Amino acid sequence: MEPDIQQQNPKPSPEKAPHDPDAAAGLPVVAGPPAAARGGTAKKLTLIPLIFLIYFEVAGGPYGEEPAVKAAGPLLALVGFLVFPFIWSIPEALVTAELSTALPGNGGFVLWAERAFGPLCGSLMGTWKFLSGVINVASFPVLCIDYIDKLFPVFESGWPRKVAILIFTLMLSFLNYTGLTIVGYTAVVLGIVSLMPFLVMSSIAIPKIQPHRWLSLRQKGVKKDWNLYFNTLFWNLNFWDNVSTMAGEVDRPQKTFPVALLVAVIFTCVAYLIPLFAVTGSVLVDQSQWETGFMADAAEIIAGKWLKIWLEIGAVLSTIGLFEAQLSSSAFQLLGMADLGILPRVFAVRSKWFDTPWLGIVVSSAISLGFSYMNFTSIISSANFLYSLGMLLEFASFLWLRRKMPALKRPYRVPLSLPWLAVLSLVPCGFLVVIMVYATKVVYLVSGLMTVGGIGWFFLMRFCESRKILKFSKGDIGEVHEDD
């Protein structure tokens, strides 16, 4: 909801020099100092909070899936949310599970691209994914206010709406500052509470369901909007890899990550499909009414005003979880990039009280606030295009690391050979190309300028490092190979 590349092998650490000279690239185990080195007070993320953080990185509930029905009708919306996880979500989750357990350091996908293709690609990956991440963060206050203004119309436009977005961003940024463990357990509570009204609505809707309504391709006279359709599916079911930027904060990541991703994929898909089947089968309205936030109107039609209000409250809670999860990912990405020497060392500084990357939180929040006043469709379109660029590089990094570093220890390994992994990657990569083809000229222009800016930023940072204007880490943090 991202030049000519030259391979560069960082100098391996003397403690873990590889036995195979062909595998001489330094491979971080934990990007950044361990908890003990920071005073021993840092708490690690355990399985249940990690599952809900992944859930909020990706979905946060059925909020925001409505435009798929508006764009292509009930049948294609249902098919999209049934099929898309198999052609996109599962391959992305498998890649994340293997690489997060092989290279469990903060920075995630930036680390993977840097080890596969060198620092320029690592930096470019960081640019694409960070910008797509903060654009995604910016969409959550907008989504929240879209639900609130249905109860309080004063927030529909003008300065009350802008002030509400500002307050929402500042308050939740401070919550993020208080610690990743707090954010994780907050996500558990928010996830359970925000889904309850959907379960109630779906249960009440069962006697009213007319299955033939699921087969409707579109309302007569309404054209399909493929751009909106694909972007809605993509925005609601991507970002599985974002949790990788916090891998250094996870307790026993080699065991925890695969289980958390598996449970989160199943949980997320079920959370989308049950309410969508219930509402499309029981509520007959003009297709144009399926705007973002329509689920609240559907709740009122199905059960009454009380359920609409409950669902609106759930929507607000869900957007809080979405905001917190994505902001954590963006902030820890900047920390990981600093540990790798791609960004200045100052971005790796943590709060003395909460052990959080406070500068990363401030920078991410400030940029997302600037994006938050864009049109909601424009926000997700821009985020999707940049994310697509980053994912193409991510799949390439995954395949190249299998070939380049066969001796790399992989606690979880996708049980396929390299040719079959290439086949597995072709389908999601094809979908990425489709997303990019259907982008508007404005999105092409904005994404192109951001990419050029990212390349310029890389060389600016190298200039600052060579002239010692800013301090950078070396990125030599150790490695693990099978022989070790």
C-alpha positions as CSV (number, residue, x, y, z in Angstrom):
1,M,0.0,0.0,0.0
2,E,8.7,1.2,-4.6
3,P,21.5,2.7,-12.4
4,D,23.7,0.4,-12.8
5,I,24.1,-1.9,-9.8
6,Q,27.4,-3.1,-8.6
7,Q,27.9,-5.9,-6.1
8,Q,29.9,-4.9,-3.1
9,N,30.8,-7.4,-0.4
10,P,31.2,-5.8,3.0
11,K,34.2,-6.8,5.0
12,P,33.4,-9.8,7.2
13,S,33.9,-9.6,10.9
14,P,37.1,-11.4,12.2
15,E,35.1,-13.4,14.7
16,K,33.0,-15.1,12.1
17,A,35.1,-15.2,8.9
18,P,33.4,-17.6,6.4
19,H,35.1,-20.8,5.5
20,D,33.9,-20.5,1.9
21,P,35.5,-17.6,0.1
22,D,32.6,-17.4,-2.3
23,A,30.3,-16.6,0.6
24,A,32.3,-13.7,2.0
25,A,29.6,-11.1,2.3
26,G,29.1,-9.9,5.9
27,L,25.6,-11.0,7.0
28,P,24.2,-9.2,10.1
29,V,22.5,-11.3,12.7
30,V,21.2,-8.4,14.7
31,A,21.5,-4.9,13.2
32,G,22.4,-2.8,16.2
33,P,23.6,-3.4,19.7
34,P,21.9,-6.1,21.8
35,A,19.7,-5.3,24.7
36,A,22.4,-6.1,27.1
37,A,24.6,-3.5,25.5
38,R,21.9,-0.9,26.0
39,G,21.5,-1.6,29.7
40,G,19.6,-4.9,29.6
41,T,16.2,-3.3,30.0
42,A,14.8,-3.8,26.5
43,K,11.9,-6.3,26.2
44,K,11.5,-8.5,23.1
45,L,8.4,-9.0,21.1
46,T,6.8,-12.4,21.7
47,L,4.5,-14.5,19.4
48,I,1.1,-13.1,20.2
49,P,2.0,-9.4,20.0
50,L,4.0,-10.1,16.8
51,I,0.9,-11.8,15.2
52,F,-1.2,-8.8,15.9
53,L,1.5,-6.3,14.8
54,I,1.7,-8.2,11.4
55,Y,-2.1,-8.2,11.3
56,F,-2.1,-4.4,11.7
57,E,0.8,-3.9,9.3
58,V,-1.4,-5.6,6.6
59,A,-5.0,-5.1,7.4
60,G,-6.4,-4.2,10.8
61,G,-9.9,-5.5,9.8
62,P,-12.3,-5.1,7.0
63,Y,-12.2,-1.3,7.1
64,G,-11.2,0.0,3.6
65,E,-12.2,-3.0,1.5
66,E,-15.4,-1.4,0.3
67,P,-14.0,0.3,-2.8
68,A,-13.4,-3.1,-4.4
69,V,-17.1,-3.7,-4.6
70,K,-17.6,-0.2,-6.0
71,A,-14.9,-0.7,-8.6
72,A,-15.9,-4.2,-9.9
73,G,-19.1,-5.5,-8.2
74,P,-19.7,-8.1,-5.5
75,L,-18.4,-11.2,-7.4
76,L,-15.1,-9.8,-8.4
77,A,-14.6,-8.3,-5.0
78,L,-15.2,-11.6,-3.3
79,V,-13.0,-13.5,-5.8
80,G,-10.3,-10.9,-5.3
81,F,-10.1,-11.3,-1.6
82,L,-10.3,-15.1,-2.0
83,V,-7.6,-15.5,-4.7
84,F,-5.2,-12.6,-4.1
85,P,-3.8,-14.0,-0.8
86,F,-2.6,-17.1,-2.8
87,I,-0.9,-15.2,-5.6
88,W,0.5,-12.4,-3.5
89,S,0.2,-12.6,0.3
90,I,1.5,-16.2,0.7
91,P,4.6,-15.7,-1.6
92,E,5.4,-12.4,0.2
93,A,5.0,-14.0,3.6
94,L,7.3,-17.0,2.6
95,V,10.0,-14.6,1.4
96,T,9.7,-12.6,4.7
97,A,9.8,-15.8,6.8
98,E,13.0,-17.1,5.2
99,L,15.0,-13.8,5.0
100,S,13.9,-12.6,8.4
101,T,15.1,-15.8,10.1
102,A,18.3,-15.9,8.0
103,L,19.1,-12.2,8.6
104,P,17.2,-11.2,11.7
105,G,18.3,-7.6,11.9
106,N,16.5,-4.3,12.1
107,G,16.1,-2.9,8.6
108,G,14.7,-6.0,7.1
109,F,14.3,-5.7,3.3
110,V,16.9,-3.0,3.2
111,L,19.4,-5.4,4.7
112,W,18.4,-8.1,2.2
113,A,18.8,-5.8,-0.8
114,E,22.1,-4.5,0.5
115,R,23.5,-8.0,1.0
116,A,22.3,-9.1,-2.4
117,F,23.2,-6.2,-4.7
118,G,25.3,-3.7,-2.7
119,P,24.7,-0.4,-0.8
120,L,23.1,1.5,-3.7
121,C,20.3,-1.0,-4.0
122,G,20.0,-1.1,-0.2
123,S,19.6,2.6,-0.1
124,L,17.1,2.7,-3.0
125,M,15.1,-0.1,-1.4
126,G,15.1,2.0,1.8
127,T,13.8,5.0,-0.1
128,W,11.0,3.2,-1.9
129,K,9.8,1.3,1.2
130,F,10.2,4.2,3.6
131,L,8.2,6.6,1.4
132,S,5.5,4.0,0.7
133,G,5.4,3.3,4.5
134,V,4.9,6.9,5.6
135,I,2.3,7.4,2.8
136,N,0.5,4.4,4.2
137,V,0.8,5.9,7.7
138,A,-0.7,9.1,6.4
139,S,-3.8,7.3,5.1
140,F,-4.8,6.0,8.6
141,P,-5.8,9.4,10.1
142,V,-7.7,10.1,6.9
143,L,-9.5,6.7,7.2
144,C,-10.2,7.3,10.8
145,I,-11.8,10.8,10.2
146,D,-13.8,9.3,7.3
147,Y,-15.5,7.1,9.8
148,I,-15.8,9.7,12.5
149,D,-17.4,12.3,10.2
150,K,-20.3,9.9,9.7
151,L,-21.2,10.4,13.4
152,F,-20.0,14.0,13.6
153,P,-20.4,15.8,10.2
154,V,-18.3,18.8,11.4
155,F,-15.2,16.8,10.5
156,E,-16.1,16.3,6.9
157,S,-14.0,19.3,5.7
158,G,-12.3,22.5,6.6
159,W,-10.1,23.3,9.5
160,P,-11.9,20.9,12.0
161,R,-10.9,18.0,9.8
162,K,-7.3,19.2,9.5
163,V,-6.9,19.8,13.2
164,A,-8.4,16.4,13.9
165,I,-5.8,14.7,11.6
166,L,-3.0,16.7,13.3
167,I,-4.1,15.8,16.9
168,F,-4.6,12.1,15.9
169,T,-1.0,12.0,14.4
170,L,0.7,13.7,17.3
171,M,-1.0,11.7,20.1
172,L,-0.4,8.3,18.5
173,S,3.2,9.2,17.6
174,F,3.8,9.7,21.3
175,L,2.2,6.3,22.1
176,N,4.6,4.8,19.6
177,Y,7.5,6.5,21.5
178,T,6.6,4.7,24.7
179,G,7.9,1.3,23.5
180,L,7.5,-1.5,21.0
181,T,6.3,-3.9,23.7
182,I,3.5,-1.5,24.7
183,V,2.6,-1.1,21.0
184,G,2.5,-4.9,20.6
185,Y,0.1,-5.6,23.5
186,T,-2.0,-2.6,22.5
187,A,-2.3,-4.2,19.1
188,V,-3.7,-7.4,20.6
189,V,-6.4,-5.5,22.5
190,L,-7.3,-3.3,19.6
191,G,-7.4,-6.2,17.2
192,I,-9.9,-8.2,19.3
193,V,-12.1,-5.2,20.2
194,S,-12.2,-3.8,16.7
195,L,-13.3,-7.1,15.1
196,M,-16.2,-7.7,17.6
197,P,-18.8,-5.5,15.8
198,F,-18.1,-7.3,12.5
199,L,-18.7,-10.7,14.1
200,V,-22.0,-9.4,15.5
201,M,-23.0,-7.8,12.2
202,S,-22.1,-11.0,10.2
203,S,-24.1,-13.2,12.6
204,I,-27.2,-11.0,12.4
205,A,-26.9,-10.8,8.6
206,I,-27.0,-14.6,8.1
207,P,-30.8,-15.0,7.8
208,K,-31.0,-12.1,5.4
209,I,-28.3,-13.4,3.0
210,Q,-29.5,-14.1,-0.6
211,P,-26.6,-16.0,-2.3
212,H,-27.5,-14.9,-5.8
213,R,-26.3,-11.4,-4.9
214,W,-22.8,-12.7,-4.6
215,L,-22.8,-13.5,-8.4
216,S,-23.4,-9.9,-9.5
217,L,-20.6,-8.7,-11.7
218,R,-21.6,-5.1,-11.7
219,Q,-24.6,-2.8,-11.6
220,K,-26.1,-2.0,-15.0
221,G,-24.5,1.1,-16.5
222,V,-21.5,1.1,-14.1
223,K,-18.1,0.7,-15.7
224,K,-15.4,-1.2,-13.9
225,D,-12.6,0.8,-12.4
226,W,-9.6,-1.6,-12.6
227,N,-7.2,1.0,-11.2
228,L,-9.3,1.3,-8.0
229,Y,-10.0,-2.4,-7.8
230,F,-6.4,-3.6,-8.0
231,N,-5.1,-0.8,-5.7
232,T,-7.8,-1.6,-3.1
233,L,-6.8,-5.3,-3.1
234,F,-3.2,-4.5,-3.0
235,W,-3.5,-1.9,-0.3
236,N,-5.6,-4.2,1.9
237,L,-3.4,-7.3,1.5
238,N,0.2,-6.1,1.2
239,F,3.0,-5.0,3.6
240,W,3.6,-8.5,5.0
241,D,7.4,-7.8,4.9
242,N,7.1,-4.6,6.9
243,V,7.5,-6.4,10.2
244,S,11.0,-7.6,9.1
245,T,12.3,-4.1,9.9
246,M,11.8,-5.0,13.6
247,A,13.3,-8.5,13.4
248,G,16.1,-7.4,15.8
249,E,13.4,-6.7,18.5
250,V,11.7,-10.1,18.3
251,D,12.3,-12.9,20.8
252,R,13.8,-15.9,19.1
253,P,13.0,-14.6,15.6
254,Q,14.2,-17.9,13.9
255,K,11.3,-19.7,15.5
256,T,8.8,-16.9,16.1
257,F,8.6,-15.4,12.6
258,P,7.4,-18.4,10.5
259,V,4.6,-19.2,13.0
260,A,3.5,-15.6,13.4
261,L,3.3,-15.1,9.6
262,L,1.3,-18.3,9.1
263,V,-1.3,-17.4,11.7
264,A,-1.4,-13.8,10.6
265,V,-2.1,-14.7,6.9
266,I,-5.0,-17.0,7.9
267,F,-6.4,-14.5,10.5
268,T,-6.3,-11.6,8.1
269,C,-8.0,-13.4,5.2
270,V,-10.8,-14.6,7.3
271,A,-11.3,-11.2,8.9
272,Y,-11.8,-9.7,5.4
273,L,-14.0,-12.4,3.9
274,I,-16.6,-13.1,6.5
275,P,-18.0,-9.5,6.7
276,L,-17.7,-9.1,2.9
277,F,-19.8,-12.2,2.2
278,A,-22.3,-11.2,4.9
279,V,-22.9,-7.6,3.6
280,T,-22.8,-8.3,-0.1
281,G,-25.3,-11.1,0.4
282,S,-27.7,-9.3,2.7
283,V,-27.6,-5.6,1.7
284,L,-28.8,-4.4,-1.7
285,V,-27.7,-0.8,-2.4
286,D,-26.5,1.2,-5.4
287,Q,-22.9,0.1,-6.2
288,S,-21.7,3.7,-6.0
289,Q,-22.4,3.7,-2.3
290,W,-19.6,1.3,-1.6
291,E,-17.2,4.0,-0.6
292,T,-14.6,3.7,2.2
293,G,-16.7,3.6,5.4
294,F,-19.8,1.9,3.9
295,M,-19.5,-1.0,6.3
296,A,-20.8,1.3,9.0
297,D,-23.9,2.2,6.9
298,A,-24.4,-1.5,6.2
299,A,-24.3,-2.3,9.9
300,E,-27.2,0.2,10.4
301,I,-29.2,-1.4,7.6
302,I,-28.7,-4.9,9.0
303,A,-29.1,-4.2,12.7
304,G,-29.7,-0.6,13.5
305,K,-28.0,2.6,14.6
306,W,-26.4,1.0,17.7
307,L,-24.3,-1.4,15.6
308,K,-23.3,1.4,13.3
309,I,-22.0,3.4,16.2
310,W,-20.2,0.3,17.6
311,L,-18.6,-0.3,14.3
312,E,-17.5,3.3,14.0
313,I,-15.8,3.0,17.4
314,G,-14.1,-0.2,16.2
315,A,-12.9,1.6,13.1
316,V,-11.2,4.3,15.1
317,L,-9.5,1.6,17.3
318,S,-8.4,-0.2,14.2
319,T,-6.8,2.8,12.6
320,I,-4.9,3.4,15.9
321,G,-3.5,-0.1,15.6
322,L,-2.7,0.4,11.9
323,F,-1.0,3.7,12.6
324,E,1.1,2.2,15.4
325,A,2.3,-0.9,13.6
326,Q,3.2,1.0,10.4
327,L,5.0,3.8,12.2
328,S,7.0,1.3,14.3
329,S,8.1,-0.4,11.0
330,S,9.1,2.9,9.4
331,A,11.0,4.1,12.5
332,F,12.9,0.8,13.0
333,Q,13.7,0.8,9.2
334,L,15.6,4.1,9.6
335,L,17.4,2.6,12.7
336,G,18.4,-0.5,10.7
337,M,19.6,1.7,7.8
338,A,21.8,3.7,10.2
339,D,23.2,0.4,11.6
340,L,24.1,-0.6,8.0
341,G,25.8,2.7,7.4
342,I,23.3,3.9,4.8
343,L,22.0,6.7,7.0
344,P,24.0,8.7,9.5
345,R,24.6,7.1,12.9
346,V,22.3,9.6,14.7
347,F,19.2,7.7,13.3
348,A,20.2,4.7,15.4
349,V,19.9,6.6,18.7
350,R,17.3,5.2,21.1
351,S,15.3,6.7,23.8
352,K,16.9,6.3,27.3
353,W,13.5,5.6,28.8
354,F,11.7,3.5,26.3
355,D,14.5,2.1,24.0
356,T,12.7,3.3,20.9
357,P,14.3,5.1,17.9
358,W,12.9,8.5,18.7
359,L,14.4,10.3,15.8
360,G,13.0,7.8,13.4
361,I,9.6,8.2,15.0
362,V,9.8,12.0,14.7
363,V,10.9,12.0,11.0
364,S,8.3,9.3,10.0
365,S,5.5,11.2,11.7
366,A,6.4,14.5,10.3
367,I,6.6,13.3,6.7
368,S,3.3,11.3,7.0
369,L,1.6,14.4,8.3
370,G,2.6,16.2,5.2
371,F,1.0,13.4,3.0
372,S,-2.1,13.1,5.1
373,Y,-4.0,16.0,3.4
374,M,-3.9,14.3,0.0
375,N,-7.0,12.5,-1.5
376,F,-7.3,9.0,0.0
377,T,-7.2,7.3,-3.4
378,S,-4.1,9.3,-4.4
379,I,-2.5,8.2,-1.1
380,I,-2.9,4.5,-1.7
381,S,-2.0,4.7,-5.4
382,S,1.3,6.5,-4.7
383,A,2.1,4.0,-1.8
384,N,1.3,1.0,-4.0
385,F,3.5,2.1,-6.9
386,L,6.6,2.8,-4.7
387,Y,5.9,-0.4,-2.8
388,S,5.7,-2.3,-6.1
389,L,9.2,-1.0,-7.1
390,G,10.5,-2.2,-3.7
391,M,8.9,-5.6,-4.0
392,L,10.4,-6.3,-7.4
393,L,13.8,-5.6,-5.9
394,E,12.9,-7.7,-2.9
395,F,12.0,-10.8,-4.9
396,A,15.2,-10.3,-6.9
397,S,17.2,-10.1,-3.7
398,F,15.5,-13.2,-2.4
399,L,16.4,-15.2,-5.5
400,W,19.9,-13.8,-5.8
401,L,20.8,-14.5,-2.1
402,R,19.8,-18.2,-2.7
403,R,22.3,-18.3,-5.5
404,K,25.0,-16.0,-4.1
405,M,25.0,-17.4,-0.6
406,P,23.9,-21.0,-0.5
407,A,25.9,-21.5,2.8
408,L,23.9,-18.9,4.6
409,K,22.2,-20.5,7.6
410,R,18.4,-20.3,7.0
411,P,16.5,-21.5,10.1
412,Y,13.3,-21.4,8.0
413,R,13.8,-22.3,4.3
414,V,11.1,-22.2,1.7
415,P,11.1,-25.9,0.6
416,L,11.7,-25.2,-3.1
417,S,14.7,-25.3,-5.4
418,L,15.9,-22.0,-7.1
419,P,14.0,-22.7,-10.4
420,W,10.8,-23.3,-8.5
421,L,11.3,-20.2,-6.4
422,A,11.6,-18.2,-9.6
423,V,8.3,-19.6,-10.7
424,L,6.8,-18.8,-7.3
425,S,8.0,-15.2,-7.7
426,L,6.7,-14.8,-11.3
427,V,3.0,-14.5,-10.3
428,P,3.3,-11.8,-7.7
429,C,5.9,-9.9,-9.8
430,G,3.4,-10.1,-12.7
431,F,0.7,-8.6,-10.4
432,L,3.2,-5.8,-9.4
433,V,3.6,-4.9,-13.1
434,V,-0.2,-4.8,-13.5
435,I,-0.4,-2.4,-10.5
436,M,2.2,-0.2,-12.1
437,V,0.7,-0.2,-15.6
438,Y,-2.7,1.0,-14.2
439,A,-1.1,3.9,-12.3
440,T,-2.0,7.4,-13.4
441,K,0.4,9.9,-14.9
442,V,0.6,11.8,-11.7
443,V,1.7,8.7,-9.8
444,Y,4.3,8.0,-12.5
445,L,5.7,11.5,-12.2
446,V,5.7,11.6,-8.4
447,S,7.3,8.1,-8.1
448,G,9.9,9.0,-10.7
449,L,10.9,12.1,-8.9
450,M,11.1,10.2,-5.6
451,T,13.3,7.6,-7.2
452,V,15.7,10.1,-8.6
453,G,15.7,11.9,-5.3
454,G,16.5,8.5,-3.6
455,I,19.5,8.0,-5.9
456,G,20.7,11.5,-5.3
457,W,20.3,11.0,-1.5
458,F,22.6,7.9,-1.7
459,F,25.4,9.8,-3.3
460,L,24.9,12.8,-1.0
461,M,25.3,10.4,2.0
462,R,28.5,8.9,0.5
463,F,29.8,12.5,0.0
464,C,29.0,13.4,3.6
465,E,30.8,10.2,4.8
466,S,33.9,10.7,2.6
467,R,34.2,14.3,3.9
468,K,33.4,13.2,7.5
469,I,30.6,15.7,7.6
470,L,28.4,13.1,9.3
471,K,29.2,10.0,11.3
472,F,28.3,6.6,9.8
473,S,28.4,3.0,11.1
474,K,30.5,0.5,9.2
475,G,27.8,-2.1,9.0
476,D,30.2,-5.0,10.0
477,I,28.0,-6.7,12.5
478,G,28.8,-10.4,12.2
479,E,27.5,-13.3,10.0
480,V,26.2,-16.8,10.2
481,H,27.0,-19.5,7.7
482,E,26.2,-23.2,7.7
483,D,29.9,-24.1,8.3
484,D,29.9,-21.8,11.4
